């Protein structure tokens, strides 16, 4: 599954071009994971691989920052259901809604004392996961880890380790970029 997903990501989502990332950094490559995570085959492969990482954790819910986490949360909750494990799913907005319930967290309610794992499609600095952790701390939810499809290896893992949130990744930038001869 991992090999098949990597091939799919390289074919459909990897672009060698200069882009500005959400972290503000400029990069010579971009991986648009949503081009794969929003496809039937892609969400199936990603969800199963994430499930293999988290299946033995004692958790109540999975969630993450919208938009990157949206298909991952749904896919993993579906896999968990098929495996007879009940997991709540939730998404964290960048800003609270200004109408309706004025929620910052959407989906199933997570409550104080529950243990969760966060997902994101790509981790660069880790800032979106850190923001999600801060939101969850306000309601006393314990984040025990985070999973990303791709770790760009630009500080996210170290940033999250400092706040006791291990980062697990399906792939790193070295899976996409050729090693330069020294």
C-alpha positions in Angstrom: 0.0 0.0 0.0 2.8 2.4 0.9 4.6 1.9 -2.4 1.3 2.4 -4.4 0.5 5.6 -2.4 3.9 7.0 -3.0 3.6 6.3 -6.8 0.2 8.0 -6.8 1.4 11.0 -4.9 4.4 11.4 -7.2 2.2 11.1 -10.3 -0.7 13.3 -9.2 0.4 15.6 -6.4 4.1 16.4 -6.7 5.2 19.5 -8.5 8.7 20.9 -8.9 7.9 24.6 -9.0 8.6 27.6 -6.8 5.7 28.2 -4.3 5.0 30.0 -1.1 3.9 27.6 1.6 1.3 28.4 4.3 4.2 28.6 6.7 5.4 31.6 4.6 8.5 29.8 3.4 9.4 29.6 -0.3 9.9 26.1 -1.6 11.2 24.7 -4.9 8.6 21.9 -4.7 4.9 21.5 -3.7 3.0 18.4 -2.8 -0.8 18.9 -3.1 -1.9 15.9 -1.1 -5.6 16.8 -1.5 -5.3 15.8 -5.2 -4.8 12.3 -3.9 -6.6 12.3 -0.5 -9.8 13.4 -2.2 -9.7 10.6 -4.7 -11.3 7.1 -3.9 -8.0 5.2 -4.2 -6.0 7.9 -2.4 -8.2 8.2 0.6 -8.4 4.4 0.8 -4.6 4.0 0.8 -3.9 7.0 3.1 -6.6 5.9 5.6 -5.4 2.4 5.8 -1.7 3.4 6.3 -2.7 5.9 9.0 -4.8 3.2 10.6 -1.8 0.9 10.9 0.0 3.7 12.8 -2.8 4.5 15.2 -4.8 1.3 15.7 -3.2 0.4 19.0 -3.3 3.8 20.6 -5.8 4.4 23.4 -7.7 7.3 21.8 -11.3 8.6 21.7 -11.1 10.7 18.6 -9.2 11.8 15.5 -9.2 15.3 14.0 -7.1 18.1 12.7 -7.0 21.4 11.0 -9.4 21.9 8.1 -8.8 21.5 5.1 -5.9 19.2 5.1 -7.3 16.8 7.7 -10.8 16.6 6.3 -10.6 13.5 4.1 -8.1 11.9 6.4 -10.4 12.1 9.4 -13.4 10.8 7.5 -11.3 8.0 5.9 -9.8 6.8 9.2 -13.1 7.0 11.1 -14.6 4.7 8.3 -11.7 2.2 8.6 -12.0 2.2 12.4 -15.8 1.5 12.1 -15.1 -1.4 9.7 -12.6 -2.7 12.4 -15.2 -2.3 15.1 -13.4 0.5 16.9 -15.5 3.6 17.7 -13.6 6.9 17.0 -15.1 10.3 17.0 -14.1 12.7 14.2 -13.6 16.4 14.4 -12.1 19.3 12.4 -10.7 22.6 13.7 -11.4 25.8 11.9 -8.8 28.5 11.3 -11.3 30.9 13.0 -14.5 30.4 14.8 -17.7 30.7 12.8 -19.4 34.1 13.2 -22.9 32.7 12.8 -24.9 29.6 13.9 -23.2 27.8 16.7 -20.0 30.0 16.4 -17.9 26.8 16.7 -14.2 26.5 16.4 -14.4 22.7 16.4 -16.8 21.0 14.0 -18.0 17.4 13.9 -18.4 15.1 16.9 -17.9 16.8 20.3 -14.7 16.1 22.0 -14.8 16.6 25.8 -12.4 17.2 28.6 -10.2 14.2 29.4 -10.5 12.6 26.0 -7.4 11.5 24.1 -7.0 12.4 20.5 -4.6 12.1 17.6 -4.4 14.9 15.1 -3.9 14.6 11.3 -2.7 16.9 8.6 -1.8 16.4 5.0 1.6 18.1 5.0 3.7 19.3 7.9 6.3 22.0 7.4 6.8 24.1 10.5 4.1 22.3 12.5 2.2 25.6 13.1 -1.2 24.3 12.0 -1.0 21.3 14.4 0.3 23.5 17.2 -2.7 25.9 16.7 -5.0 22.9 16.8 -3.4 21.7 20.1 -3.9 25.1 21.6 -7.6 25.0 20.7 -8.0 21.5 22.2 -6.1 22.5 25.4 -8.7 25.2 26.1 -11.3 22.4 26.5 -8.8 20.1 28.3 -8.5 17.5 25.5 -5.2 15.6 25.5 -3.4 15.3 22.2 -1.2 12.3 22.3 0.3 12.5 18.8 0.0 13.7 15.3 0.1 12.0 11.9 0.9 13.6 8.6 1.0 12.2 5.1 4.2 14.1 4.3 6.7 15.6 6.7 8.7 18.2 4.7 11.4 17.9 7.4 11.5 21.7 8.0 11.0 21.7 11.8 7.5 20.3 12.4 8.8 17.1 14.2 11.1 19.1 16.5 8.5 21.8 17.2 5.9 19.1 18.2 8.4 17.1 20.2 9.0 20.3 22.3 5.3 20.2 23.3 5.3 16.4 23.8 3.4 15.6 20.7 5.2 13.0 18.6 4.8 13.3 14.9 4.4 10.2 12.7 4.6 10.5 8.9 3.8 8.3 6.0 6.5 10.0 3.9 9.2 12.6 4.2 10.6 15.0 1.6 13.4 12.5 0.8 10.8 10.1 -0.6 10.1 12.8 -3.3 13.5 14.5 -3.9 16.5 12.9 -5.4 19.6 12.9 -3.2 22.3 15.2 -4.5 25.8 13.7 -4.9 28.3 15.3 -2.6 
